[in-house]
Structures are given as structure tokens and as C-alpha cells.
Amino acid sequence: MNDQAVKKILVVDDEEDVRVYLTTLLEDNGYQTMQATDGDVAFRMVHEDPPDLITLDLQMPNETGTRFFRTLMKDKEHRGIPVIVISGLAGRHLAVGDARAVFDKPVDKDELLAKVREIIG
């Protein structure tokens, strides 16, 4: 497979078990992944090696997912990166109105994969 054809997904979540679950699921389905534990780390990673898609938890220490998303949307170079929110936070669909999709934790793997494929192939 041509490495340039492999889509890269940044998984942003402070819970290690969730990050491991999502990265394993995505990698098993042909995607390359990167992991960040909070919005600060995620923002640095976006600038160093922009992903094709971001999965984002909203409740995290340090830089929350909501603040990360707002900062990303102000970044002209990277605001086009699609974001899928995966959170247990009530009202999460209101917190990040421009997300491409919003999923509850625990996420349904088939629904998530279908949405990822719809967005980035």
C-alpha cells in the first residue's frame, strides 16, 4: 500500500484505555494514528504533522477539548481538519457545534468507522 494513501487520525483523549481502544480500532481498519492526552499536546501535534481527521474528547485536564476545538477553528492553516467528538459530556453537541459528528462514550465501533470512512475515506 502506498504510504501517502494511508489516512492519519489524531486521537485526543486523557483516558489511556479509550486512546488504546480507538487507536487499535482505527489501525486495524487501515488508518495511521497519533495520540494526544490533552488539547495542548494535540495542538502541537497538529502543527508538527497535521492529521486528516481528529477524534476529540471534551473533558480533559489542562486544555479541554472545547477550547482546543475553538483554537483550531481560529487557525487558518488547520481549521479545515474534520473533527469527530467522542465524549460522555452532556450537551457535548452544543459545546462543539461545527464537529462533523458527535458520539457518546462508549462509542459504537461500527458507527464510528462508517463516519470516519464517510469523512476521509
C-alpha positions in Angstrom: 0.0 0.0 0.0 1.3 3.5 -0.8 2.0 5.3 2.5 0.7 8.5 1.1 -2.7 6.9 0.7 -2.9 6.0 4.4 -5.1 8.5 6.2 -3.8 9.7 9.6 -6.1 10.2 12.6 -5.2 12.1 15.8 -6.9 10.6 18.8 -7.3 13.1 21.6 -8.4 11.7 25.0 -7.0 11.8 28.5 -8.1 8.2 29.3 -5.5 5.7 28.2 -8.0 2.9 27.8 -10.1 5.0 25.4 -7.0 6.0 23.4 -5.8 2.4 23.1 -9.3 1.2 22.1 -9.7 3.9 19.4 -6.1 3.6 18.0 -6.4 -0.2 17.9 -9.8 0.0 16.1 -8.6 2.6 13.6 -5.2 0.9 12.9 -6.9 -2.5 12.5 -9.0 -0.8 9.8 -6.1 0.7 7.8 -5.6 4.1 9.4 -2.4 5.5 10.8 -2.9 7.1 14.3 -1.3 9.6 16.6 -2.3 10.1 20.3 -2.6 13.2 22.5 -3.6 13.3 26.1 -5.0 16.9 26.1 -5.6 19.8 23.9 -2.2 21.4 24.4 -0.4 18.3 23.2 -2.9 17.9 20.3 -2.4 21.4 19.1 1.4 21.0 19.0 0.9 17.7 17.1 -1.5 19.3 14.6 1.2 21.9 13.8 4.1 19.4 13.5 2.3 16.7 11.5 -1.3 17.6 10.5 -3.7 14.7 10.6 -6.5 14.0 8.1 -9.1 13.8 11.0 -9.2 14.3 14.7 -11.3 12.4 17.3 -11.8 14.6 20.3 -12.8 14.1 23.9 -14.2 17.2 25.6 -13.5 16.7 29.2 -9.7 16.6 29.8 -7.2 18.2 32.2 -5.2 21.2 31.1 -6.5 22.3 27.7 -10.1 20.9 27.3 -11.5 19.6 24.0 -13.8 22.5 23.7 -11.0 25.1 24.0 -8.8 23.0 21.6 -11.6 23.0 19.1 -12.2 26.7 19.3 -8.5 27.4 18.9 -8.3 25.0 16.0 -11.2 26.8 14.2 -9.3 30.1 14.5 -6.2 28.6 12.9 -6.5 29.4 9.2 -4.0 26.7 8.2 -5.6 23.8 10.1 -9.3 24.7 10.7 -10.3 22.5 7.8 -9.3 19.3 9.6 -12.6 17.4 10.3 -13.3 16.7 14.0 -15.4 13.9 15.5 -16.3 14.4 19.1 -16.4 11.3 21.3 -17.4 12.2 24.8 -19.5 11.3 27.8 -20.2 15.0 28.5 -23.9 16.0 28.5 -24.6 18.8 26.0 -21.5 18.0 24.0 -23.3 18.7 20.7 -23.7 22.3 21.9 -20.1 22.7 23.0 -18.7 21.9 19.6 -21.3 22.9 17.1 -19.1 22.5 13.9 -18.0 19.0 14.7 -18.5 16.6 11.7 -20.1 14.0 14.1 -20.7 13.5 17.9 -20.7 10.1 19.6 -21.4 9.1 23.1 -18.9 7.0 25.2 -18.8 4.1 24.9 -18.7 4.6 21.1 -20.3 2.1 18.7 -17.3 0.9 16.7 -19.3 0.3 13.5 -21.0 3.7 13.6 -17.6 5.4 14.2 -15.9 3.5 11.4 -18.7 4.3 9.0 -18.5 8.0 9.8 -14.7 8.0 9.5 -14.9 6.4 6.1 -17.6 8.9 5.0 -15.4 11.8 6.0 -11.9 10.8 4.9 -12.3 7.5 3.1 
